[in-house]
Amino acid sequence: MEALLLLILINAVVLIFAFKTKMGLFTISPEEQWKKEIDEFNNNIKSIKKLEQESDFKIGPDHIYK
């Protein structure tokens, strides 16, 4: 009987800890976290398009940015 109560108490503590920790996991959306990388990628795309317009250089279909 004492073992069962101890097991229930331990499980309750673990569940409370898990819910408290999980609450803070997704407070920031992935878009906010990746904003710097997304902006850098968009700037790279714009730079490549600008280079294509200013020169004869053309990006092939196998390029990473296509």
Protein Blocks (a to p, Z undefined) as FASTA:
>chain_A
ZZmmmmmmmmmmmmmmmmmmmmmmmmpcfklmmmmmmmmmmmmmmmmmmmmmmmmbdcdf
kbmkZZ
